[in-house]
């Protein structure tokens, strides 16, 4: 499979649980690289991942990974990795034994499985602790074991479901670095599911946004984040006059709490803001760039 | 002198991938390790090895008694005194074997579901059917080890205790295939019932308590009730003595009645009836167990 060919393809994918619609006619394709699937809880991210892995059958439509339907051909799962969001680790065994077992489960011979388990634990920073029972690990260490078991068999594609869940800022930073390194250095493509915009921005090349089971946005992360840039002006009074003055200069501004928000600004906007402030004599307290909150972004609907 | 440490780290893998067969074997091996407490702390080893010790001790005691009788009362004393032998062993030790299954087998299924590890297994090249069959085979193997080892000890004891070991082997070699076949019947029955019970709960303790209740309570209860009521109804009630079901098959294999089933009214049923009843209680729960795990793979 060439690097430009899609590794994952969803066509008109729907999944219903009785009256609840988890996915509603979603279509997208994912090629090599790190792709983020972004959405709030219940948006359909985990359902989509489970369908790709063959754990769920779609109500309609199709989902293929590496050119195969994983629920019909379980062999393809030997080239897939999965790091679930929830707890899934055996408490009584050591990380070394667990990863060896998981490598064998993906079809690797036992001697290779042992070597790869040690290598993977070194990659995820758990080499020194590898003989301790997993039950005694911290949350961050457990997340690393979960990542390790997803990578130990050298998959072509790995699904990471909320990999930073429960981590402190340092642990989160380290996890995202590991994810990025996994693709950059080892060529493993990644689908990273998250509800945190910052995680996806930092780590992914492309992004897919789901809301209520529907595809809201998809595209390159660079384009996507640029689109979300705003400038916030905090002014005590004369806010309406300022909006009108900006509009005369071709700039749309919206009232937002104690100030105004200007969307998707380019460099010239700052000159116009200065002129409008001088014209209206509005008392400026603060002017700062601001990223739109994820919830606001989703409210925009399909784009 | 200083050396250089090379951190090879994570590398891409281009070697052989053995597919679904290796996955099944991995689940099987892991199941055997869980059952025997291997790769786990000392506490995990206590239960299985204590039971294997008790079962072996029973076999050893039977061998010592027979050996002493042969030496004290002369050759052939074991048979003349009707001392317990291979045909009696599974009857004598059945409750211990069932307790072993009740306490250890659920660990192979319950913990994977309680800790959600099964979700990681089922995204590997493995179906729910592969998983449960491999786990079942793993515990069956452990049960066979626990069932056969004391019989082997007993056989060695009896043949070495006999003043003419070669003669003993010639006369009793058929006991070997018999105790092997009977051991399979005992192990398959106990494994299947224990695994089915374990498939309904994520807590090993619940499964164990239920199974112990089932094995320990039904045996005296059905025995008492069957004898009190008597007749055909009594025979049918006796059939529900869960510990006796595979022992009847053991009796058929050895062509002898073991001490535990000697008084059981169910003995009056035909050989086909007893075997059919055993198969119903083994294949039926096995089919339900398989169906429960098959659903996990869409």
Interface residues (C-beta under 8 A of the other chain):
Chain A: X53 X54 X55 X56 X57 X71 X74 X75 X76 X77 X78 X80 X82 X84 X86 X87 X88 X89 X90 X91 X92 X93 X94 X97 X101 X102 X104 X105 X106 X107 X108 X109 X112 X116 X119 X120 X122 X123 X133 X149 X151 X153 X154 X185 X186 X187
Chain B: X7 X8 X9 X10 X11 X12 X13 X15 X16 X17 X18 X19 X20 X22 X23 X25 X26 X27 X29 X30 X39 X40 X41 X44 X111 X112 X115 X116 X117 X119 X120 X121 X122 X123 X124 X125 X126 X127 X297 X298
